[in-house]
Amino acid sequence: MAMLEDFHELRDKVEKGGYFRPNPIFYVFIVAHILFFDLLGWWTMRTFGTGWLSYVTAAVFLATAQVGWLCVELQVTYVGSFLN
């Protein structure tokens, strides 16, 4: 029971410190990161043609964009809370 109380106390401290509040700048940088790697993949295909190496390189750039991680971040945190 004491351990549970310790976790509640820790959570209260962390909430008061603002660690659970989403930062809009973080999401701006994530979207910029995604757009940069998408454009890099497009540029690779445009510059080097449609060979297999260009496809693989562009695929790596697009996979690096990590769009899935943005979706996870949007689901885990309460993004709408800073809009209100």
Contacts in CASP RR format, 6 or more apart in sequence:
PFRMAT RR
TARGET T0000
AUTHOR 0000-0000-0000
METHOD contacts of the structure
MODEL  1
MAMLEDFHELRDKVEKGGYFRPNPIFYVFIVAHILFFDLLGWWTMRTFGT
GWLSYVTAAVFLATAQVGWLCVELQVTYVGSFLN
14 20 0 8 1.000
20 77 0 8 1.000
21 81 0 8 1.000
21 82 0 8 1.000
22 77 0 8 1.000
22 78 0 8 1.000
22 79 0 8 1.000
22 80 0 8 1.000
22 81 0 8 1.000
22 82 0 8 1.000
23 82 0 8 1.000
24 82 0 8 1.000
26 73 0 8 1.000
27 70 0 8 1.000
27 73 0 8 1.000
27 74 0 8 1.000
27 79 0 8 1.000
30 69 0 8 1.000
30 70 0 8 1.000
30 73 0 8 1.000
31 70 0 8 1.000
33 65 0 8 1.000
33 66 0 8 1.000
34 65 0 8 1.000
34 66 0 8 1.000
34 67 0 8 1.000
34 70 0 8 1.000
36 65 0 8 1.000
37 61 0 8 1.000
37 62 0 8 1.000
37 64 0 8 1.000
37 65 0 8 1.000
38 61 0 8 1.000
38 62 0 8 1.000
38 65 0 8 1.000
40 61 0 8 1.000
41 57 0 8 1.000
41 58 0 8 1.000
41 61 0 8 1.000
41 62 0 8 1.000
42 58 0 8 1.000
44 54 0 8 1.000
44 57 0 8 1.000
44 58 0 8 1.000
44 61 0 8 1.000
45 54 0 8 1.000
45 55 0 8 1.000
45 58 0 8 1.000
48 54 0 8 1.000
48 57 0 8 1.000
END
